[in-house]
Amino acid sequence: MTTRLTELAILFFSVAKWFLLAGVVGLLVGLSSTLFLILLQSSLVFMQSFPYAFLLLPIGLALSALMTTKLAPRAQGYGTEQVIRAIHQEGGKIHPRMIPVKFVATIVTIASGGSAGNVGPCAQIGGGLCSALGQLIRLEDVDRIRLVVCGISAGFAAVFGTPVAGALFAIEVLWIGRLSYGALFPSLVSAFVGYQVTSTLGIAYLSPVSPSVPSLTIHFFLSVGLAGVTFGVAAFIFVEILGIGKRLSNLTKTSPVLTGVIGGSSLIAVTLLFSDDYLGLGWTMVAQALKGDDVPWYAFALKAITTSVTLNFGGSGGILLPLCFYGAALGSALAHGLGLDPATFAALGLVSVLAGATNTPIAAIVLAMELFGPAIAPYAATSCAMSYLLTGHRSVIPTQLLHESKSPTFSLASQQEIEGATWDIKSRRTTFTNIFFGKPSSPDSSDE
C-alpha cells in the first residue's frame, strides 16, 4: 500500500511540475511567435506596396545566407530539423544566438519573396527559448529535451491554430514509427497555452470553408484511395525535389552570398514566366484551393521548385506551409481531373502530403479534423495512412530517426537519421508472396 501511495504521489508531482513548466513554455513561445508573426506580416504588407518587390530576391537571399553562415549556421534551411537534431544528439541544447538570427533571416527571406513557411521558424525559435530556459533552471537532459518538444508543439499551434495536432506533431515528428508518449501531456498544455496567447493577441488563422463531404460510397472511397496513392507519390517527389536543389546548390561551390544571388535570380525568372503566386507564404492560393476555387493545375509543381530553390540557395524559413500549398493545389487539380469536389480533395491533399513528407500521419489526421471538421476524418485517415506508407523511408526532415520500417520486406538499421539511412530488401528474390505475407525466401531460393 505504501509503495502504491508513493508511486501516486510521485506521478502527481510530476504532472504538477509539467503543467507549470509547459504553461510557461506556452506563454513564452506564444509571445515570441506573436511578435514574429506580426513583424513578418508587417514586412509583407510593406513590401507588397512596391509592385516589383520580387526583384529584391537576390539581395534578400544573399543577406539571409550571409547572416546564417556567419552568425548561426543552424538557422539555415527549414528550422525543424535542427531542433530535432539537438533533441537526439545534444540533450536539447540549442545555442541562443540561433534565435535572433532565425528570426531576422526568415523575415528577410519571406518578405523579399522567398518561398518558405512560418511554422518551422516558430518551432525553432520556440525550441531555442525552451532550451535556454532549461539550461537557466538547470534541468537534466531528459527534462530539457521534453521542454524543447513542448516548444515545437506550441510553435505549431501558434501558427496553425490547432493545438491538438500541434502536440501530436511534436511527439510524432522525432521518430519514424514511434511516439514520445512521455511528452504528450506537457505538449498538449504548451500547445493550448501557446494557441490561446496568439489568438488573444490578435493572430488570425486560416479559416477554410468546411467542405461538404459526401456520404460513403464505393466510388467515393475508391476515389479517396486513388488520391492517397497520388499524394504519397507526390510527397515522395517533393522530398526528391528538395534533394535535387541541395545537390545543385552544392555544385555551385561559390560563396554563400553568390549562392543567394543565384537562387534569387532563378526565382525572378520563374516569377516573370508565370506569376508571383508561388513566392512568399502562399496562404492566398491555399485558401482559394480550400474554397473550391480554380487554381492553375501546375501550381503544386511550381511551389515545390520555388521552395527548393529558396531553402537550398541561402534562404531561411519553414517547410510545412509550402507542403500545405503543394498538397492543396495538387488535390484541387486531381479533383478537377476526376470530376470530384475540389474543396474536399484540396483539404485531403493538404493533410496527406504533410503526413507523408513529414512521416506524421496521426498528427495530420487530427489536423484535418481541427481544420475541416470531424466529417472528413475517415477519408483523411485513409488518405494520410496511404501517403505515409508510399512516401517510403525519406522525409523533408532529414534528422528524424528511423525506429521502424514501413514494410517487413525491408531491412533497416534502427535509430539512424533518415537522411543517411541505409536499407536493403531482406531477400534478393522478393516475390509478391513475401510482400503480402512477410515470408522471407528460403536460402536455396536466392540467386547464386
Residue pairs with C-beta under 8 A, 6 or more apart in sequence:
15 185
18 146
18 185
18 186
18 189
19 185
19 186
19 189
21 147
21 150
21 186
22 150
22 185
22 186
22 187
22 188
22 189
22 190
22 193
23 189
23 190
23 193
24 133
25 126
25 130
25 133
25 147
25 150
25 151
25 154
25 186
25 190
25 193
25 194
26 150
26 154
26 189
26 190
26 191
26 192
26 193
26 194
26 195
26 196
26 197
27 193
27 194
27 197
28 126
28 129
28 130
28 133
29 122
29 125
29 126
29 129
29 130
29 150
29 151
29 154
29 155
29 158
29 190
29 194
30 154
30 158
30 193
30 194
30 195
30 196
30 197
30 198
30 201
31 197
31 201
32 122
32 125
32 126
32 129
33 122
33 125
33 126
33 154
33 155
33 158
33 159
33 194
33 198
33 203
34 158
34 197
34 198
34 201
34 203
36 103
36 106
36 107
36 118
36 121
36 122
36 125
37 118
37 122
37 158
37 159
37 198
37 203
38 203
39 107
40 106
40 107
40 110
40 111
40 118
43 107
43 110
43 111
44 110
44 111
44 280
44 281
46 111
47 53
47 56
47 111
47 112
47 113
53 112
53 113
54 112
54 113
54 267
54 268
54 271
54 276
54 279
55 268
56 112
56 113
56 264
57 112
57 113
57 114
57 263
57 264
57 265
57 267
57 268
57 279
58 260
58 261
58 262
58 263
58 264
58 265
58 268
59 112
59 264
60 108
60 109
60 111
60 112
60 113
60 114
60 260
60 264
60 315
61 109
61 112
61 114
61 260
61 261
61 263
61 264
61 267
61 310
61 313
61 314
61 315
62 256
62 257
62 258
62 259
62 260
62 261
62 264
62 314
63 108
63 260
64 105
64 106
64 108
64 109
64 114
64 260
64 314
64 315
64 316
65 76
65 256
65 257
65 259
65 260
65 313
65 314
65 315
66 256
66 257
66 260
67 75
67 101
67 104
67 105
67 108
67 316
68 75
68 76
68 101
68 105
68 256
68 314
68 316
69 76
69 256
71 97
71 101
72 95
72 97
72 98
72 101
72 102
74 82
74 94
74 95
74 98
75 82
75 98
75 101
75 102
75 105
75 124
75 316
76 316
77 311
77 312
77 316
78 120
78 311
78 317
78 318
78 319
78 396
78 397
79 102
79 106
79 120
79 121
79 123
79 124
79 316
79 317
79 318
80 119
80 120
80 123
80 124
80 152
80 173
80 318
80 319
80 320
80 397
81 397
81 398
81 399
82 94
82 98
82 124
82 399
83 94
83 123
83 124
83 127
83 128
83 148
83 151
83 152
84 173
84 174
84 397
84 399
84 400
85 399
85 417
86 92
86 93
86 94
86 127
86 131
86 148
87 145
87 148
87 149
87 174
88 174
88 399
88 401
88 417
91 141
91 144
91 145
92 130
92 131
92 134
92 141
92 144
92 145
92 147
92 148
93 131
93 135
93 144
94 127
94 128
94 131
94 132
94 148
95 128
96 128
96 131
96 132
98 124
98 128
99 125
99 128
99 129
99 132
102 121
102 124
102 125
102 128
102 316
103 121
103 125
105 316
106 116
106 118
106 121
106 316
106 317
106 318
108 316
109 116
109 310
109 315
109 316
109 317
110 116
110 118
110 280
110 281
110 317
112 264
113 267
113 271
113 276
113 279
113 280
114 264
114 267
114 279
114 280
114 310
114 315
114 317
115 267
115 278
115 279
115 280
115 282
115 303
115 306
115 307
115 309
115 310
115 315
115 322
116 281
116 307
116 310
116 311
116 315
116 316
116 317
116 318
116 319
116 321
116 322
117 281
117 317
117 318
117 319
117 320
117 321
117 322
117 323
117 324
118 159
118 281
118 317
118 318
118 321
119 155
119 156
119 159
119 160
119 318
119 320
119 321
120 317
120 318
120 319
120 320
121 316
121 317
121 318
122 155
122 156
122 158
122 159
122 318
123 151
123 152
123 155
123 156
123 318
124 155
125 155
126 151
126 152
126 154
126 155
126 158
126 194
127 148
127 151
127 152
127 155
128 151
129 151
130 144
130 147
130 148
130 150
130 151
131 144
131 147
131 148
131 151
133 147
134 143
134 144
134 147
134 148
135 144
139 147
146 182
146 183
146 186
147 186
149 170
149 171
149 174
149 180
149 183
149 186
149 187
150 170
150 183
150 186
150 187
150 189
150 190
151 190
152 169
152 170
152 173
152 187
153 163
153 166
153 167
153 169
153 170
153 171
153 187
153 188
153 190
153 191
153 194
154 166
154 190
154 191
154 193
154 194
154 195
155 166
155 194
156 162
156 165
156 166
156 169
156 170
156 191
156 320
157 163
157 165
157 166
157 167
157 191
157 192
157 194
157 195
158 166
158 194
158 195
158 197
158 198
158 203
159 321
160 166
160 205
160 206
160 367
160 371
161 195
161 198
161 199
161 203
161 205
161 206
162 195
162 366
162 367
162 370
162 371
163 188
163 191
163 192
163 194
163 195
164 188
164 191
164 366
164 370
165 363
165 364
165 366
165 367
165 370
166 187
166 191
166 194
166 195
166 363
167 184
167 187
167 188
167 190
167 191
168 187
168 360
168 362
168 363
168 366
169 358
169 360
169 363
169 367
170 183
170 187
170 191
171 179
171 180
171 181
171 183
171 184
171 187
172 179
172 180
172 359
172 360
172 362
172 363
173 358
173 359
173 360
173 363
173 397
173 400
174 180
174 400
174 401
175 400
175 401
175 402
175 403
176 359
176 393
176 395
176 400
176 401
176 402
176 403
176 404
176 406
176 418
177 402
177 403
177 404
177 405
177 406
178 403
178 404
179 362
199 205
206 283
206 286
206 287
206 290
206 371
208 287
208 290
208 291
208 343
208 347
208 371
208 372
209 290
209 291
209 292
209 343
210 372
210 373
210 375
211 290
211 292
211 341
211 343
211 344
211 346
211 347
211 372
211 376
212 341
212 343
212 344
213 344
213 375
213 376
213 379
214 220
214 341
214 344
216 378
221 382
223 338
223 340
224 348
224 379
224 382
224 383
225 382
225 383
225 386
226 338
227 331
227 334
227 345
227 348
227 349
227 352
227 383
228 352
228 382
228 383
228 384
228 385
228 386
228 387
228 390
229 386
229 390
230 330
230 334
231 327
231 330
231 331
231 348
231 349
231 352
231 353
231 356
231 383
231 386
231 387
232 352
232 356
232 386
232 387
232 388
232 389
232 390
232 391
233 390
234 300
234 326
234 327
234 330
234 353
234 356
235 327
235 352
235 353
235 355
235 356
235 357
235 387
235 390
235 391
236 356
236 390
236 391
236 392
236 394
237 304
238 304
238 323
238 326
238 353
238 357
238 396
239 357
239 391
239 394
239 395
239 396
240 394
241 304
241 305
241 308
242 307
242 308
242 311
242 312
242 319
242 396
244 308
245 308
245 309
245 311
245 312
245 313
246 308
246 312
248 312
249 259
249 263
249 312
249 313
252 258
252 259
252 262
254 262
256 314
257 314
259 313
259 314
260 313
260 314
260 315
262 313
263 309
263 310
263 312
263 313
263 314
263 315
264 313
264 314
266 309
266 313
267 279
267 306
267 309
267 310
270 278
270 302
270 305
270 306
270 309
271 278
271 279
274 302
277 284
277 285
277 296
277 299
278 299
278 302
278 303
278 305
278 306
279 306
281 321
282 303
282 321
282 322
282 325
283 321
285 295
285 299
285 325
285 328
285 329
286 321
286 324
286 325
286 328
286 329
286 350
288 294
288 295
289 295
289 328
289 329
289 331
289 332
289 342
289 343
289 346
290 328
290 343
290 346
290 347
290 350
291 343
292 332
292 341
292 342
292 343
292 346
293 342
294 332
294 336
294 342
295 329
295 332
295 333
296 329
297 333
297 336
297 337
298 333
299 325
299 329
299 333
300 325
300 326
300 327
300 329
300 330
300 333
303 322
303 325
303 326
303 329
304 322
304 326
307 319
307 322
307 326
310 317
311 317
311 319
319 396
319 397
320 354
320 358
323 353
323 354
323 357
323 358
323 396
324 350
324 353
324 354
326 353
327 349
327 350
327 351
327 352
327 353
327 354
328 346
328 347
328 349
328 350
329 346
329 349
330 349
330 353
331 342
331 345
331 346
331 347
331 348
331 349
331 350
331 352
332 342
332 345
332 346
332 349
334 340
334 345
334 349
335 341
335 342
335 344
335 345
335 346
336 342
344 376
344 379
347 368
347 371
347 372
347 376
347 380
348 368
348 376
348 379
348 380
348 383
350 371
351 364
351 365
351 367
351 368
351 371
351 380
351 383
351 384
352 364
352 380
352 383
352 384
352 386
352 387
353 387
354 360
354 364
354 367
355 361
355 363
355 364
355 365
355 384
355 385
355 387
355 388
356 384
356 387
356 388
356 390
356 391
357 391
357 395
357 396
358 364
358 395
358 396
358 397
359 388
359 391
359 395
359 397
359 400
359 418
361 384
361 385
361 387
361 388
364 380
364 384
365 377
365 380
365 381
365 384
368 376
368 377
368 380
368 384
369 376
369 377
369 380
372 380
388 406
389 406
389 407
392 406
393 402
393 405
393 406
393 410
393 412
393 418
393 421
393 423
394 418
395 418
397 418
398 417
398 418
398 419
399 417
399 418
399 419
400 417
400 418
401 415
401 416
401 417
401 418
402 412
402 413
402 414
402 415
402 416
402 417
402 418
402 421
403 414
403 415
404 414
405 411
405 412
405 423
407 435
408 426
408 438
409 425
409 426
409 427
409 430
409 434
409 435
409 438
410 423
410 424
410 425
410 426
411 423
411 424
411 425
411 426
412 421
412 422
412 423
413 421
413 422
416 422
426 434
426 440
427 434
427 440
427 441
427 445
427 446
428 441
428 446
428 447
429 441
429 445
429 446
429 447
430 441
431 441
433 439
434 440
434 441
